[in-house]
Amino acid sequence: MRPLYPGAMSTTSPRGGRIATAVLLAPVRAAGWRATAHLAAGLPIATTAFFMMVFFGVLTVGLAVTVVPALLTLVTLAWCAEALGHAQRSRFAAILGIRIELAAPPRSDPDAGRFRRLFDRALSARTGRQVAYHLLSLPLSVFGVAVMVTTWTIGIALTPVVAYGWSLALSPEELAAYTCAGLACLFSAPWLARGLSLVDTWLAERLLGPRRADTLRQRLENLAASRAGAIDAADAERRRIERDLHDGTQQRLTALAMSLGMARESLGDPTDPAAQAIAAAHEEAKQTLAELRSFVRGLHPAVLSDRGLDAALSGLASRSPVPVRLNVSVDRRPSATVESVAYFVVSEALTNISKHARASTVDITARRDGDLLRLTIVDDGRGGAVENGAGTGLRGLRQRIAAVDGTLHLDSPPDEGTTMIVELPCGS
């Protein structure tokens, strides 16, 4: 007869069977013995580390009145803490298969001397956490080894007491009690070893390994470096495309336009269908050439690479339909990526002003203050520019500025003109 509730077919679940199997096989499984070996191997390392930390720590405090010897002992203390930390990490990796990463060294001034860098490293939080682990590891190791020796000895000695209990003249009740105690110790020893190893691992990961904040900071630095590399690669690719178009396609299109122009001049009758077709092709070639030149300048103008930001912005100002007053004061050229972003910002701003602002004049100032390139673009148009406005392109502009960790500030009250201030951190 099939049960009404299939979920209640058996009171013994597969999970319960697995737990029972794990308990019964724990004394012969490798995990418990690895944990025991881990605790046993940690005792001599922890003992050595503890006494070295205490010795050099007391020596450093005792020599505090003599600066140079105290600094030497402090540096020696830090070196011993790091070397013994490597030994402990090797123990975790070799026995338990757990790899604990080494925390990144503290940042120091690259212009500082070698001894100053050693001193900063000795006083870093990484060294302090390593010393703390070495001081805490000895009592934990002593306790763990004592528990392991006791439980394994009792378990191995008392479990087979029935076999030799006759020589001790033990009663059946005593034999049963000793056997139960031996079995309890035998089956609990692997779990105690694994539990103590977990505690040791938890402590080591927090004191010998990197802190979570350090790990997150390192990831952010890696992401920033990757982003900078991607931006530089994209900028280099734009420059390559610009060179290919300028040296290849643009030159061939120029030659084609010249050939069509000469053919157009050689035909005397402008009403001839062939002459009209050549004239139309000539005008189309000239228009295509103008659009290609504009496209190439938008990618990366050659004058920006050759002569810098001043000449490139002057070219933009000369082509602007709105009169521009330009003031560039950049004593040291920033990185090529920052120059490209600055050029794009001014180009996009002039395009927006000519299309939407109805301005009569534009004032553009580019100035380098230390490691910051500041662009100020002011027009006397109708104002009212908003980032989410249709056709303004301000959102894309802000995204391109943010790609190099720059900032954009926009002030555009209605009928009072627009002021845009862009600050770009210089890469050189």
ZIJO-V390855 format. One record per residue. N is the residue number from 1. RES is the residue in one letter. SS is DSSP state (A for helix, B for strand, O for the rest). Layout:
BEGIN
((N RES SS) (N RES SS))
END
This chain:
BEGIN
((1 M O) (2 R O) (3 P O) (4 L O) (5 Y O) (6 P A) (7 G A) (8 A A) (9 M O) (10 S O) (11 T O) (12 T O) (13 S O) (14 P A) (15 R A) (16 G A) (17 G A) (18 R A) (19 I A) (20 A A) (21 T A) (22 A A) (23 V A) (24 L A) (25 L A) (26 A A) (27 P A) (28 V A) (29 R O) (30 A A) (31 A A) (32 G A) (33 W A) (34 R A) (35 A A) (36 T A) (37 A A) (38 H A) (39 L A) (40 A A) (41 A A) (42 G A) (43 L A) (44 P A) (45 I A) (46 A A) (47 T A) (48 T A) (49 A A) (50 F A) (51 F A) (52 M A) (53 M A) (54 V A) (55 F A) (56 F A) (57 G A) (58 V A) (59 L A) (60 T A) (61 V A) (62 G A) (63 L O) (64 A O) (65 V O) (66 T O) (67 V A) (68 V A) (69 P A) (70 A A) (71 L A) (72 L A) (73 T A) (74 L A) (75 V A) (76 T A) (77 L A) (78 A A) (79 W A) (80 C A) (81 A A) (82 E A) (83 A A) (84 L A) (85 G A) (86 H A) (87 A A) (88 Q A) (89 R A) (90 S A) (91 R A) (92 F A) (93 A A) (94 A A) (95 I A) (96 L A) (97 G O) (98 I O) (99 R O) (100 I O) (101 E O) (102 L O) (103 A O) (104 A O) (105 P O) (106 P O) (107 R O) (108 S O) (109 D O) (110 P O) (111 D O) (112 A O) (113 G O) (114 R A) (115 F A) (116 R A) (117 R A) (118 L A) (119 F A) (120 D A) (121 R A) (122 A A) (123 L O) (124 S O) (125 A A) (126 R A) (127 T A) (128 G A) (129 R A) (130 Q A) (131 V A) (132 A A) (133 Y A) (134 H A) (135 L A) (136 L A) (137 S A) (138 L A) (139 P A) (140 L A) (141 S A) (142 V A) (143 F A) (144 G A) (145 V A) (146 A A) (147 V A) (148 M A) (149 V A) (150 T A) (151 T A) (152 W A) (153 T A) (154 I A) (155 G A) (156 I A) (157 A A) (158 L A) (159 T A) (160 P O) (161 V A) (162 V A) (163 A A) (164 Y A) (165 G A) (166 W A) (167 S A) (168 L A) (169 A O) (170 L O) (171 S O) (172 P A) (173 E A) (174 E A) (175 L A) (176 A A) (177 A A) (178 Y A) (179 T A) (180 C A) (181 A A) (182 G A) (183 L A) (184 A A) (185 C A) (186 L A) (187 F A) (188 S A) (189 A A) (190 P A) (191 W A) (192 L A) (193 A A) (194 R A) (195 G A) (196 L A) (197 S A) (198 L A) (199 V A) (200 D A) (201 T A) (202 W A) (203 L A) (204 A A) (205 E A) (206 R A) (207 L A) (208 L O) (209 G O) (210 P O) (211 R O) (212 R A) (213 A A) (214 D A) (215 T A) (216 L A) (217 R A) (218 Q A) (219 R A) (220 L A) (221 E A) (222 N A) (223 L A) (224 A A) (225 A A) (226 S A) (227 R A) (228 A A) (229 G A) (230 A A) (231 I A) (232 D A) (233 A A) (234 A A) (235 D A) (236 A A) (237 E A) (238 R A) (239 R A) (240 R A) (241 I A) (242 E A) (243 R A) (244 D A) (245 L A) (246 H A) (247 D A) (248 G A) (249 T A) (250 Q A) (251 Q A) (252 R A) (253 L A) (254 T A) (255 A A) (256 L A) (257 A A) (258 M A) (259 S A) (260 L A) (261 G A) (262 M A) (263 A A) (264 R A) (265 E A) (266 S A) (267 L O) (268 G O) (269 D O) (270 P O) (271 T O) (272 D O) (273 P A) (274 A A) (275 A A) (276 Q A) (277 A A) (278 I A) (279 A A) (280 A A) (281 A A) (282 H A) (283 E A) (284 E A) (285 A A) (286 K A) (287 Q A) (288 T A) (289 L A) (290 A A) (291 E A) (292 L A) (293 R A) (294 S A) (295 F A) (296 V A) (297 R A) (298 G A) (299 L A) (300 H A) (301 P O) (302 A A) (303 V A) (304 L A) (305 S A) (306 D A) (307 R A) (308 G O) (309 L A) (310 D A) (311 A A) (312 A A) (313 L A) (314 S A) (315 G A) (316 L A) (317 A A) (318 S A) (319 R A) (320 S O) (321 P O) (322 V O) (323 P B) (324 V B) (325 R B) (326 L B) (327 N B) (328 V B) (329 S B) (330 V O) (331 D O) (332 R O) (333 R O) (334 P O) (335 S O) (336 A A) (337 T A) (338 V A) (339 E A) (340 S A) (341 V A) (342 A A) (343 Y A) (344 F A) (345 V A) (346 V A) (347 S A) (348 E A) (349 A A) (350 L A) (351 T A) (352 N A) (353 I A) (354 S A) (355 K A) (356 H A) (357 A A) (358 R O) (359 A O) (360 S O) (361 T B) (362 V B) (363 D B) (364 I B) (365 T B) (366 A B) (367 R B) (368 R B) (369 D B) (370 G O) (371 D O) (372 L B) (373 L B) (374 R B) (375 L B) (376 T B) (377 I B) (378 V B) (379 D B) (380 D O) (381 G O) (382 R O) (383 G O) (384 G O) (385 A O) (386 V O) (387 E O) (388 N O) (389 G O) (390 A O) (391 G O) (392 T O) (393 G O) (394 L A) (395 R A) (396 G A) (397 L A) (398 R A) (399 Q A) (400 R A) (401 I A) (402 A A) (403 A O) (404 V O) (405 D O) (406 G O) (407 T B) (408 L B) (409 H B) (410 L B) (411 D B) (412 S O) (413 P O) (414 P O) (415 D O) (416 E O) (417 G O) (418 T B) (419 T B) (420 M B) (421 I B) (422 V B) (423 E B) (424 L B) (425 P B) (426 C O) (427 G O) (428 S O))
END
